[in-house]
Amino acid sequence: MFPIYGMGALLAPVSRWVDLWIADGSQGAGTPLNPIDKIIRHGFLYMVLIFTAEYLAGMFLRNMGICPWDYTGRHLNVNGLIRLDFAPLWFLTGLLFEQLTSLKRV
């Protein structure tokens, strides 16, 4: 599970790339992004990336016969690998990972 959760360190670099891509396309280079829009965009981006990683990792581990989670029979599950009712949790977890990985080191 450590490698799967370790991928959370990639969330902040991906979001920075998306911010640059959006700024170049709609607001022009150098225009500051609205902080609320940025938080919402990052939260949704992280949520989708975490769901995708959880689903793909679950499929791989299930095929190997070693998947440690099974949401079969739970509310709003997708193939027993992810639960859509976890969306708010992953939204906030992604934002937390962003803060933890962007802390300035002294």
C-alpha positions in Angstrom: 0.0 0.0 0.0 2.9 2.4 0.6 3.7 2.8 -3.2 0.0 3.5 -3.9 -0.3 6.1 -1.2 3.2 7.4 -2.1 1.8 8.5 -5.5 0.0 11.3 -3.5 3.3 13.2 -3.8 2.6 13.5 -7.5 -0.6 15.4 -7.0 0.9 18.9 -6.4 3.2 18.8 -9.5 0.2 17.6 -11.7 -1.9 20.5 -10.3 0.8 23.0 -11.1 1.0 21.8 -14.7 -2.8 22.1 -15.0 -2.7 25.6 -13.5 -0.1 26.6 -16.1 -2.2 25.0 -18.9 -5.4 26.7 -17.8 -3.6 30.1 -17.3 -2.0 29.9 -20.8 -5.4 29.0 -22.4 -7.9 31.3 -20.7 -6.4 34.0 -18.5 -3.1 34.8 -20.2 0.4 34.3 -18.9 1.1 35.9 -15.6 -2.5 36.5 -14.6 -3.0 35.3 -11.0 -5.6 32.5 -10.5 -8.6 33.1 -8.3 -7.9 31.3 -5.0 -11.3 29.8 -4.6 -11.4 28.6 -8.2 -7.9 27.1 -7.7 -9.0 25.2 -4.5 -12.1 23.8 -6.2 -10.2 22.9 -9.4 -7.4 21.2 -7.4 -9.9 19.4 -5.1 -11.8 17.9 -8.1 -8.6 17.1 -10.0 -7.2 15.3 -6.9 -10.5 13.4 -6.4 -10.5 12.1 -10.0 -6.8 11.2 -9.9 -7.2 9.4 -6.6 -10.2 7.5 -7.8 -8.4 6.6 -11.0 -5.3 5.4 -9.1 -7.4 3.4 -6.6 -9.4 1.8 -9.4 -6.3 0.9 -11.5 -4.3 -0.3 -8.5 -7.3 -2.3 -7.3 -7.7 -4.0 -10.7 -4.0 -4.9 -10.8 -4.0 -6.2 -7.3 -7.2 -8.1 -7.7 -5.8 -9.8 -10.9 -2.8 -10.8 -8.7 -5.2 -12.1 -6.1 -3.9 -9.8 -3.4 -6.2 -6.8 -3.3 -6.6 -5.7 0.3 -9.9 -3.9 -0.2 -13.3 -5.1 -1.6 -16.2 -2.7 -1.6 -18.6 -5.2 -3.2 -22.0 -4.9 -1.5 -21.2 -1.4 -0.2 -23.2 1.7 -1.2 -22.1 3.4 -4.5 -19.3 1.0 -5.3 -17.8 0.6 -8.8 -16.8 -3.0 -9.4 -16.0 -3.4 -5.7 -12.9 -1.3 -6.2 -13.9 2.3 -5.4 -16.8 3.9 -3.5 -18.2 7.1 -5.0 -19.4 8.2 -1.6 -15.8 8.7 -0.7 -15.6 11.6 -3.1 -15.6 14.3 -0.4 -12.9 12.4 1.5 -10.6 12.2 -1.6 -11.3 15.9 -2.4 -10.1 17.0 1.0 -7.3 14.4 1.1 -5.9 15.7 -2.1 -5.8 19.2 -0.8 -4.1 17.9 2.4 -1.5 16.1 0.3 -0.9 19.3 -1.7 -0.3 21.2 1.5 2.0 18.5 2.9 4.1 18.2 -0.2 4.4 22.0 -0.8 5.6 22.9 2.7 8.8 24.9 2.7 11.7 23.1 4.2 14.0 25.1 6.6 
